[in-house]
Amino acid sequence: MSELKLLINRFYSAWRTIGFKRPKLTWTSLCSCNCHAGPEVGLKLRVKKGSSNKVIKGRKKERASCQQVLDHFDQQYSQELGHLWASARAVLLDPHSWQYGVMLNRFSAVTDITQILRSQGFSTLLPQTDASSLLCGGSSTVSNSEQQVEKDSPHDTSKGPPNDSHLLPNITSHAFSQDLQSETSYSLPHPSLQCYIHPYPHRFPSQAHRPGQLKQYYLLNAASLLPVLALQVRDGEKVLDLCSAPGGKALAIMQCANPALLCCNEPDPHRRNWLAKTLESFLPRSLNSRVIVSAQDGRSFGQTEVGTYDKVLVDAPCSNDRSWLYSCSSQQGEHRLKERTRLPALQAQLLRSALTAVRPGGVVVYSTCTLSSSENYSVVETVLNDCPDAEPEDLWEEIAVPLSKYFAFSPAHADHGGETVPKPSLQPLNVSSYHQRHGILVVPQPGKTWGPMFLSRIRRRK
């Protein structure tokens, strides 16, 4: 036992250099640590009573899916996705198979995170040679010399609000945090969106928050980067993130460009605090004048700021399939299914507002994290019928084809001798080729468990 403790101490001593907290050294915490999640993710070791040596493996108790929600999904998605639903269903019902991405923060001091990720089998989602053309649409004009970097800090904001609420900044205006130290000249690092992914459900450890210090990375579903990719933000543009909380996509925008303004809008006070804390944890205080938090009702935002923004992201509230499937009770499941029927009207209002807020010639990206056609293609089609100056842009060749190695898109790609066939003949039952021009859908599949994620790009005509 003493040798084991010595090895454990050495392990955590090495990892303390990048800011990880040492957990309590118990058999349970050691053997269920998410950072080592592989084929036996969630396994725990328990000692059988009456025996000091025998150790039994047992799977950690899993959350039960809500049968009422699952039945609804079966009925709806078997029609809309056809043969893709059976495999997507299996993924959604197996959280141990879910993959996670690690997005690096270009504003923090990067120590040996990259080496650690690579040593554990992670690889980059977007090679840097491709990232600038896909995401930024051009190179940065800001010097990379004499960077002022703030030390990394840890805490996972991708899963829920931070517990240390006493550290939340007071949001009474657009500024998302108060300076903790005097301003100095700050040359922004070169835009560089770096996300590392693992071919297996290997969960990298989260980081804990430390006041006044920046975190090194953000854990996320890598499919959530695709709407930002489609937005193609360039340096000097004015960008609106209309439904911004918890802030992951806002952070991604700031990784791949230096916009003149990024307005992160969130009307709900609790979620707005969560958003502000996320921004505070990842962005330097020098950006306070460029990255602002707004509390407007997204449905009327466009009326107050007509034609103000070059790019607008609408990551709309939706019936999140991953979380809704695990509703706590049948009563909650029933409530969510009723809410599901009301969401398309809200989503259409938000999309119309975004198209009013964007300038002529600018673009709006609409996204959700549901497979539901009524919240995806149908919403886009409804708004396009109401807005004659709005025009959809085909994202298939731009995003689906080059990234089909990592994501399963509907309709699924077909592989023949290593070559990808862009438009296979097999179509989802309820998605016409007309709808495909209105957006693309990431469907979770075994080995590619990212998503669900729908995205559509609409340009406002000049």
PyMOL commands that set and color helices and strands:
alter all, ss='L'
color gray80, all
select helices_A, chain A and resi 2-18+27-31+34-36+67-80+84-92+95-97+113-119+128-136+165-167+222-231+248-256+269-282+285-287+298-304+321-324+330-357+373-375+377-386+396-400+433-436
alter helices_A, ss='H'
color red, helices_A
select strands_A, chain A and resi 43-47+55-59+101-104+123-124+195-197+217-220+238-241+261-265+291-294+309-315+358-368+390-393+409-410+414-416+419-421+440-442+453-460
alter strands_A, ss='S'
color yellow, strands_A
deselect
rebuild
show_as cartoon
